[in-house]
Amino acid sequence: MSQAVPAPAPAGDDPALKGMTVGSFDAEMIETLERHVDDEQQALEEYESLMRRSDNPPVRYLLGLLLEDEARHHRILGEMLNQFRTHVYVAEQHPHVPWMTRKPDPQAAKQIRRLRRAERADLRQLHALRRHLKFLRRHSLDGVLVDSLILDTRKHLRYLRTIQRLV
């Protein structure tokens, strides 16, 4: 059973929530996510600073891609934080990550199966492309970009597996 601890101050320090207690798991998750959101913000600022200072086009290109990912990570972590805040403070905090609920949808399930097949085919094509580009690895960003696309495709497959369980 989780022990009740004082709630961390929500955004805006709402006096109506003063003295409220939350479970230790929720309090720990909120604290962890808040710290991670702050860390992501610092990383974003450092990437932006480095990109502004660099006059090397491939470095700037890759930093731009990193900034896009870091901005998405920052947004996702904020949404996760809002999910826990909504749960703890019983007050909607948007946007937030919804809790998983199964809602059968045979048509969507069929589409998801097609999309998973397409993503697996894409993964095979990307692996073949990576092999073809091998000789350029020392002179081109293409190899690292294809590796990144492979990682993204694996992530897409993970998302689709989860969606398939929900529909």
Biotite code that builds the C-alpha atoms (Angstrom):
import biotite.structure as struc

atoms = struc.array([
    struc.Atom([0.000, 0.000, 0.000], chain_id="A", res_id=1, res_name="MET", atom_name="CA", element="C"),
    struc.Atom([1.420, 3.386, -0.894], chain_id="A", res_id=2, res_name="SER", atom_name="CA", element="C"),
    struc.Atom([2.095, 5.874, 1.849], chain_id="A", res_id=3, res_name="GLN", atom_name="CA", element="C"),
    struc.Atom([0.524, 9.336, 1.595], chain_id="A", res_id=4, res_name="ALA", atom_name="CA", element="C"),
    struc.Atom([2.915, 12.248, 1.299], chain_id="A", res_id=5, res_name="VAL", atom_name="CA", element="C"),
    struc.Atom([2.309, 15.955, 0.789], chain_id="A", res_id=6, res_name="PRO", atom_name="CA", element="C"),
    struc.Atom([1.559, 16.742, -2.822], chain_id="A", res_id=7, res_name="ALA", atom_name="CA", element="C"),
    struc.Atom([4.170, 18.641, -4.775], chain_id="A", res_id=8, res_name="PRO", atom_name="CA", element="C"),
    struc.Atom([2.970, 22.113, -5.636], chain_id="A", res_id=9, res_name="ALA", atom_name="CA", element="C"),
    struc.Atom([1.012, 22.031, -8.897], chain_id="A", res_id=10, res_name="PRO", atom_name="CA", element="C"),
    struc.Atom([1.538, 24.585, -11.608], chain_id="A", res_id=11, res_name="ALA", atom_name="CA", element="C"),
    struc.Atom([0.263, 27.879, -10.275], chain_id="A", res_id=12, res_name="GLY", atom_name="CA", element="C"),
    struc.Atom([0.349, 26.748, -6.597], chain_id="A", res_id=13, res_name="ASP", atom_name="CA", element="C"),
    struc.Atom([-3.454, 26.574, -6.402], chain_id="A", res_id=14, res_name="ASP", atom_name="CA", element="C"),
    struc.Atom([-4.426, 27.343, -2.743], chain_id="A", res_id=15, res_name="PRO", atom_name="CA", element="C"),
    struc.Atom([-7.443, 25.032, -3.073], chain_id="A", res_id=16, res_name="ALA", atom_name="CA", element="C"),
    struc.Atom([-5.012, 22.100, -3.333], chain_id="A", res_id=17, res_name="LEU", atom_name="CA", element="C"),
    struc.Atom([-2.918, 23.070, -0.296], chain_id="A", res_id=18, res_name="LYS", atom_name="CA", element="C"),
    struc.Atom([-2.523, 20.268, 2.225], chain_id="A", res_id=19, res_name="GLY", atom_name="CA", element="C"),
    struc.Atom([-3.614, 17.606, -0.241], chain_id="A", res_id=20, res_name="MET", atom_name="CA", element="C"),
    struc.Atom([-1.777, 14.296, -0.026], chain_id="A", res_id=21, res_name="THR", atom_name="CA", element="C"),
    struc.Atom([-0.880, 11.875, -2.778], chain_id="A", res_id=22, res_name="VAL", atom_name="CA", element="C"),
    struc.Atom([0.541, 8.391, -2.897], chain_id="A", res_id=23, res_name="GLY", atom_name="CA", element="C"),
    struc.Atom([4.308, 8.106, -2.760], chain_id="A", res_id=24, res_name="SER", atom_name="CA", element="C"),
    struc.Atom([4.413, 6.575, -6.256], chain_id="A", res_id=25, res_name="PHE", atom_name="CA", element="C"),
    struc.Atom([2.506, 9.507, -7.752], chain_id="A", res_id=26, res_name="ASP", atom_name="CA", element="C"),
    struc.Atom([4.626, 12.046, -5.863], chain_id="A", res_id=27, res_name="ALA", atom_name="CA", element="C"),
    struc.Atom([7.814, 10.304, -7.006], chain_id="A", res_id=28, res_name="GLU", atom_name="CA", element="C"),
    struc.Atom([6.606, 10.209, -10.639], chain_id="A", res_id=29, res_name="MET", atom_name="CA", element="C"),
    struc.Atom([5.693, 13.892, -10.591], chain_id="A", res_id=30, res_name="ILE", atom_name="CA", element="C"),
    struc.Atom([9.053, 14.824, -9.082], chain_id="A", res_id=31, res_name="GLU", atom_name="CA", element="C"),
    struc.Atom([10.954, 12.612, -11.558], chain_id="A", res_id=32, res_name="THR", atom_name="CA", element="C"),
    struc.Atom([9.062, 13.970, -14.554], chain_id="A", res_id=33, res_name="LEU", atom_name="CA", element="C"),
    struc.Atom([9.446, 17.585, -13.410], chain_id="A", res_id=34, res_name="GLU", atom_name="CA", element="C"),
    struc.Atom([13.202, 17.063, -13.095], chain_id="A", res_id=35, res_name="ARG", atom_name="CA", element="C"),
    struc.Atom([13.346, 15.394, -16.519], chain_id="A", res_id=36, res_name="HIS", atom_name="CA", element="C"),
    struc.Atom([11.333, 18.220, -18.122], chain_id="A", res_id=37, res_name="VAL", atom_name="CA", element="C"),
    struc.Atom([13.813, 20.708, -16.647], chain_id="A", res_id=38, res_name="ASP", atom_name="CA", element="C"),
    struc.Atom([16.753, 18.629, -17.937], chain_id="A", res_id=39, res_name="ASP", atom_name="CA", element="C"),
    struc.Atom([15.191, 18.452, -21.410], chain_id="A", res_id=40, res_name="GLU", atom_name="CA", element="C"),
    struc.Atom([14.742, 22.234, -21.404], chain_id="A", res_id=41, res_name="GLN", atom_name="CA", element="C"),
    struc.Atom([18.423, 22.692, -20.582], chain_id="A", res_id=42, res_name="GLN", atom_name="CA", element="C"),
    struc.Atom([19.403, 20.267, -23.362], chain_id="A", res_id=43, res_name="ALA", atom_name="CA", element="C"),
    struc.Atom([17.191, 22.162, -25.827], chain_id="A", res_id=44, res_name="LEU", atom_name="CA", element="C"),
    struc.Atom([18.865, 25.430, -24.923], chain_id="A", res_id=45, res_name="GLU", atom_name="CA", element="C"),
    struc.Atom([22.333, 23.922, -25.242], chain_id="A", res_id=46, res_name="GLU", atom_name="CA", element="C"),
    struc.Atom([21.568, 22.370, -28.642], chain_id="A", res_id=47, res_name="TYR", atom_name="CA", element="C"),
    struc.Atom([20.157, 25.692, -29.864], chain_id="A", res_id=48, res_name="GLU", atom_name="CA", element="C"),
    struc.Atom([23.228, 27.550, -28.632], chain_id="A", res_id=49, res_name="SER", atom_name="CA", element="C"),
    struc.Atom([25.586, 25.101, -30.302], chain_id="A", res_id=50, res_name="LEU", atom_name="CA", element="C"),
    struc.Atom([23.640, 25.291, -33.556], chain_id="A", res_id=51, res_name="MET", atom_name="CA", element="C"),
    struc.Atom([23.751, 29.109, -33.565], chain_id="A", res_id=52, res_name="ARG", atom_name="CA", element="C"),
    struc.Atom([27.509, 29.078, -33.035], chain_id="A", res_id=53, res_name="ARG", atom_name="CA", element="C"),
    struc.Atom([28.380, 26.391, -35.583], chain_id="A", res_id=54, res_name="SER", atom_name="CA", element="C"),
    struc.Atom([29.344, 27.294, -39.131], chain_id="A", res_id=55, res_name="ASP", atom_name="CA", element="C"),
    struc.Atom([29.692, 23.647, -40.183], chain_id="A", res_id=56, res_name="ASN", atom_name="CA", element="C"),
    struc.Atom([26.690, 22.649, -42.384], chain_id="A", res_id=57, res_name="PRO", atom_name="CA", element="C"),
    struc.Atom([26.585, 18.920, -41.504], chain_id="A", res_id=58, res_name="PRO", atom_name="CA", element="C"),
    struc.Atom([26.886, 19.723, -37.794], chain_id="A", res_id=59, res_name="VAL", atom_name="CA", element="C"),
    struc.Atom([24.077, 22.284, -38.074], chain_id="A", res_id=60, res_name="ARG", atom_name="CA", element="C"),
    struc.Atom([21.935, 19.780, -40.006], chain_id="A", res_id=61, res_name="TYR", atom_name="CA", element="C"),
    struc.Atom([22.332, 17.062, -37.372], chain_id="A", res_id=62, res_name="LEU", atom_name="CA", element="C"),
    struc.Atom([21.794, 19.542, -34.536], chain_id="A", res_id=63, res_name="LEU", atom_name="CA", element="C"),
    struc.Atom([18.559, 20.607, -36.230], chain_id="A", res_id=64, res_name="GLY", atom_name="CA", element="C"),
    struc.Atom([17.393, 16.989, -36.222], chain_id="A", res_id=65, res_name="LEU", atom_name="CA", element="C"),
    struc.Atom([18.388, 16.648, -32.567], chain_id="A", res_id=66, res_name="LEU", atom_name="CA", element="C"),
    struc.Atom([16.460, 19.811, -31.729], chain_id="A", res_id=67, res_name="LEU", atom_name="CA", element="C"),
    struc.Atom([13.331, 18.402, -33.369], chain_id="A", res_id=68, res_name="GLU", atom_name="CA", element="C"),
    struc.Atom([13.644, 15.193, -31.326], chain_id="A", res_id=69, res_name="ASP", atom_name="CA", element="C"),
    struc.Atom([14.419, 17.037, -28.095], chain_id="A", res_id=70, res_name="GLU", atom_name="CA", element="C"),
    struc.Atom([11.426, 19.355, -28.596], chain_id="A", res_id=71, res_name="ALA", atom_name="CA", element="C"),
    struc.Atom([9.195, 16.292, -29.076], chain_id="A", res_id=72, res_name="ARG", atom_name="CA", element="C"),
    struc.Atom([10.727, 14.614, -25.994], chain_id="A", res_id=73, res_name="HIS", atom_name="CA", element="C"),
    struc.Atom([10.117, 17.785, -23.980], chain_id="A", res_id=74, res_name="HIS", atom_name="CA", element="C"),
    struc.Atom([6.483, 17.890, -25.124], chain_id="A", res_id=75, res_name="ARG", atom_name="CA", element="C"),
    struc.Atom([5.906, 14.179, -24.366], chain_id="A", res_id=76, res_name="ILE", atom_name="CA", element="C"),
    struc.Atom([7.435, 14.430, -20.900], chain_id="A", res_id=77, res_name="LEU", atom_name="CA", element="C"),
    struc.Atom([5.237, 17.461, -20.182], chain_id="A", res_id=78, res_name="GLY", atom_name="CA", element="C"),
    struc.Atom([2.185, 15.498, -21.281], chain_id="A", res_id=79, res_name="GLU", atom_name="CA", element="C"),
    struc.Atom([3.206, 12.578, -19.051], chain_id="A", res_id=80, res_name="MET", atom_name="CA", element="C"),
    struc.Atom([3.626, 15.004, -16.163], chain_id="A", res_id=81, res_name="LEU", atom_name="CA", element="C"),
    struc.Atom([0.149, 16.404, -16.825], chain_id="A", res_id=82, res_name="ASN", atom_name="CA", element="C"),
    struc.Atom([-1.227, 12.846, -16.837], chain_id="A", res_id=83, res_name="GLN", atom_name="CA", element="C"),
    struc.Atom([-0.013, 12.327, -13.277], chain_id="A", res_id=84, res_name="PHE", atom_name="CA", element="C"),
    struc.Atom([-1.020, 15.819, -12.167], chain_id="A", res_id=85, res_name="ARG", atom_name="CA", element="C"),
    struc.Atom([-4.537, 15.244, -13.533], chain_id="A", res_id=86, res_name="THR", atom_name="CA", element="C"),
    struc.Atom([-4.724, 11.930, -11.689], chain_id="A", res_id=87, res_name="HIS", atom_name="CA", element="C"),
    struc.Atom([-3.396, 13.363, -8.415], chain_id="A", res_id=88, res_name="VAL", atom_name="CA", element="C"),
    struc.Atom([-5.090, 16.731, -8.320], chain_id="A", res_id=89, res_name="TYR", atom_name="CA", element="C"),
    struc.Atom([-8.372, 15.604, -9.898], chain_id="A", res_id=90, res_name="VAL", atom_name="CA", element="C"),
    struc.Atom([-8.173, 18.650, -12.138], chain_id="A", res_id=91, res_name="ALA", atom_name="CA", element="C"),
    struc.Atom([-7.668, 18.348, -15.873], chain_id="A", res_id=92, res_name="GLU", atom_name="CA", element="C"),
    struc.Atom([-4.227, 19.443, -17.030], chain_id="A", res_id=93, res_name="GLN", atom_name="CA", element="C"),
    struc.Atom([-3.902, 19.502, -20.813], chain_id="A", res_id=94, res_name="HIS", atom_name="CA", element="C"),
    struc.Atom([-2.433, 18.192, -22.921], chain_id="A", res_id=95, res_name="PRO", atom_name="CA", element="C"),
    struc.Atom([-1.851, 14.889, -21.209], chain_id="A", res_id=96, res_name="HIS", atom_name="CA", element="C"),
    struc.Atom([-1.153, 11.276, -22.101], chain_id="A", res_id=97, res_name="VAL", atom_name="CA", element="C"),
    struc.Atom([-4.412, 9.311, -21.925], chain_id="A", res_id=98, res_name="PRO", atom_name="CA", element="C"),
    struc.Atom([-4.608, 6.093, -19.921], chain_id="A", res_id=99, res_name="TRP", atom_name="CA", element="C"),
    struc.Atom([-4.843, 2.998, -22.111], chain_id="A", res_id=100, res_name="MET", atom_name="CA", element="C"),
    struc.Atom([-8.354, 1.716, -22.736], chain_id="A", res_id=101, res_name="THR", atom_name="CA", element="C"),
    struc.Atom([-9.328, -1.048, -25.110], chain_id="A", res_id=102, res_name="ARG", atom_name="CA", element="C"),
    struc.Atom([-12.043, -0.155, -27.599], chain_id="A", res_id=103, res_name="LYS", atom_name="CA", element="C"),
    struc.Atom([-12.560, -2.897, -30.208], chain_id="A", res_id=104, res_name="PRO", atom_name="CA", element="C"),
    struc.Atom([-12.610, -1.619, -33.777], chain_id="A", res_id=105, res_name="ASP", atom_name="CA", element="C"),
    struc.Atom([-12.270, -4.421, -36.368], chain_id="A", res_id=106, res_name="PRO", atom_name="CA", element="C"),
    struc.Atom([-11.777, -1.994, -39.262], chain_id="A", res_id=107, res_name="GLN", atom_name="CA", element="C"),
    struc.Atom([-8.968, -0.167, -37.443], chain_id="A", res_id=108, res_name="ALA", atom_name="CA", element="C"),
    struc.Atom([-7.408, -3.519, -36.439], chain_id="A", res_id=109, res_name="ALA", atom_name="CA", element="C"),
    struc.Atom([-7.319, -4.522, -40.112], chain_id="A", res_id=110, res_name="LYS", atom_name="CA", element="C"),
    struc.Atom([-5.668, -1.209, -41.062], chain_id="A", res_id=111, res_name="GLN", atom_name="CA", element="C"),
    struc.Atom([-3.126, -1.594, -38.267], chain_id="A", res_id=112, res_name="ILE", atom_name="CA", element="C"),
    struc.Atom([-2.162, -5.050, -39.564], chain_id="A", res_id=113, res_name="ARG", atom_name="CA", element="C"),
    struc.Atom([-1.602, -3.521, -43.031], chain_id="A", res_id=114, res_name="ARG", atom_name="CA", element="C"),
    struc.Atom([0.437, -0.677, -41.573], chain_id="A", res_id=115, res_name="LEU", atom_name="CA", element="C"),
    struc.Atom([2.581, -3.093, -39.561], chain_id="A", res_id=116, res_name="ARG", atom_name="CA", element="C"),
    struc.Atom([3.307, -5.082, -42.733], chain_id="A", res_id=117, res_name="ARG", atom_name="CA", element="C"),
    struc.Atom([4.215, -1.842, -44.532], chain_id="A", res_id=118, res_name="ALA", atom_name="CA", element="C"),
    struc.Atom([6.518, -0.745, -41.692], chain_id="A", res_id=119, res_name="GLU", atom_name="CA", element="C"),
    struc.Atom([8.235, -4.165, -41.661], chain_id="A", res_id=120, res_name="ARG", atom_name="CA", element="C"),
    struc.Atom([8.742, -3.891, -45.440], chain_id="A", res_id=121, res_name="ALA", atom_name="CA", element="C"),
    struc.Atom([10.102, -0.370, -44.931], chain_id="A", res_id=122, res_name="ASP", atom_name="CA", element="C"),
    struc.Atom([12.513, -1.704, -42.320], chain_id="A", res_id=123, res_name="LEU", atom_name="CA", element="C"),
    struc.Atom([13.810, -4.333, -44.760], chain_id="A", res_id=124, res_name="ARG", atom_name="CA", element="C"),
    struc.Atom([14.249, -1.661, -47.451], chain_id="A", res_id=125, res_name="GLN", atom_name="CA", element="C"),
    struc.Atom([16.096, 0.616, -45.049], chain_id="A", res_id=126, res_name="LEU", atom_name="CA", element="C"),
    struc.Atom([18.474, -2.182, -44.073], chain_id="A", res_id=127, res_name="HIS", atom_name="CA", element="C"),
    struc.Atom([19.171, -2.811, -47.773], chain_id="A", res_id=128, res_name="ALA", atom_name="CA", element="C"),
    struc.Atom([19.705, 0.912, -48.325], chain_id="A", res_id=129, res_name="LEU", atom_name="CA", element="C"),
    struc.Atom([22.141, 1.007, -45.407], chain_id="A", res_id=130, res_name="ARG", atom_name="CA", element="C"),
    struc.Atom([24.148, -1.832, -47.000], chain_id="A", res_id=131, res_name="ARG", atom_name="CA", element="C"),
    struc.Atom([24.239, 0.016, -50.341], chain_id="A", res_id=132, res_name="HIS", atom_name="CA", element="C"),
    struc.Atom([25.447, 3.210, -48.680], chain_id="A", res_id=133, res_name="LEU", atom_name="CA", element="C"),
    struc.Atom([28.180, 1.504, -46.679], chain_id="A", res_id=134, res_name="LYS", atom_name="CA", element="C"),
    struc.Atom([30.984, 2.802, -48.904], chain_id="A", res_id=135, res_name="PHE", atom_name="CA", element="C"),
    struc.Atom([29.829, 6.411, -48.304], chain_id="A", res_id=136, res_name="LEU", atom_name="CA", element="C"),
    struc.Atom([29.828, 6.193, -44.498], chain_id="A", res_id=137, res_name="ARG", atom_name="CA", element="C"),
    struc.Atom([33.065, 8.169, -44.093], chain_id="A", res_id=138, res_name="ARG", atom_name="CA", element="C"),
    struc.Atom([32.000, 10.970, -46.461], chain_id="A", res_id=139, res_name="HIS", atom_name="CA", element="C"),
    struc.Atom([28.227, 11.313, -46.131], chain_id="A", res_id=140, res_name="SER", atom_name="CA", element="C"),
    struc.Atom([25.590, 11.737, -43.442], chain_id="A", res_id=141, res_name="LEU", atom_name="CA", element="C"),
    struc.Atom([23.354, 9.323, -45.361], chain_id="A", res_id=142, res_name="ASP", atom_name="CA", element="C"),
    struc.Atom([24.408, 6.303, -43.293], chain_id="A", res_id=143, res_name="GLY", atom_name="CA", element="C"),
    struc.Atom([23.650, 7.893, -39.957], chain_id="A", res_id=144, res_name="VAL", atom_name="CA", element="C"),
    struc.Atom([20.351, 9.242, -41.327], chain_id="A", res_id=145, res_name="LEU", atom_name="CA", element="C"),
    struc.Atom([19.323, 5.786, -42.538], chain_id="A", res_id=146, res_name="VAL", atom_name="CA", element="C"),
    struc.Atom([20.252, 4.388, -39.115], chain_id="A", res_id=147, res_name="ASP", atom_name="CA", element="C"),
    struc.Atom([18.006, 7.030, -37.579], chain_id="A", res_id=148, res_name="SER", atom_name="CA", element="C"),
    struc.Atom([15.178, 6.085, -39.963], chain_id="A", res_id=149, res_name="LEU", atom_name="CA", element="C"),
    struc.Atom([15.622, 2.432, -38.941], chain_id="A", res_id=150, res_name="ILE", atom_name="CA", element="C"),
    struc.Atom([15.277, 3.393, -35.280], chain_id="A", res_id=151, res_name="LEU", atom_name="CA", element="C"),
    struc.Atom([12.180, 5.464, -36.067], chain_id="A", res_id=152, res_name="ASP", atom_name="CA", element="C"),
    struc.Atom([10.646, 2.574, -38.018], chain_id="A", res_id=153, res_name="THR", atom_name="CA", element="C"),
    struc.Atom([11.236, 0.242, -35.075], chain_id="A", res_id=154, res_name="ARG", atom_name="CA", element="C"),
    struc.Atom([9.543, 2.840, -32.870], chain_id="A", res_id=155, res_name="LYS", atom_name="CA", element="C"),
    struc.Atom([6.607, 2.978, -35.300], chain_id="A", res_id=156, res_name="HIS", atom_name="CA", element="C"),
    struc.Atom([6.294, -0.810, -35.102], chain_id="A", res_id=157, res_name="LEU", atom_name="CA", element="C"),
    struc.Atom([6.241, -0.578, -31.293], chain_id="A", res_id=158, res_name="ARG", atom_name="CA", element="C"),
    struc.Atom([3.483, 2.042, -31.421], chain_id="A", res_id=159, res_name="TYR", atom_name="CA", element="C"),
    struc.Atom([1.486, -0.051, -33.874], chain_id="A", res_id=160, res_name="LEU", atom_name="CA", element="C"),
    struc.Atom([1.776, -3.168, -31.664], chain_id="A", res_id=161, res_name="ARG", atom_name="CA", element="C"),
    struc.Atom([0.347, -1.148, -28.790], chain_id="A", res_id=162, res_name="THR", atom_name="CA", element="C"),
    struc.Atom([-2.442, 0.264, -30.959], chain_id="A", res_id=163, res_name="ILE", atom_name="CA", element="C"),
    struc.Atom([-3.265, -3.252, -32.151], chain_id="A", res_id=164, res_name="GLN", atom_name="CA", element="C"),
    struc.Atom([-3.800, -4.330, -28.528], chain_id="A", res_id=165, res_name="ARG", atom_name="CA", element="C"),
    struc.Atom([-6.201, -1.406, -28.063], chain_id="A", res_id=166, res_name="LEU", atom_name="CA", element="C"),
    struc.Atom([-8.429, -1.853, -31.113], chain_id="A", res_id=167, res_name="VAL", atom_name="CA", element="C"),
])
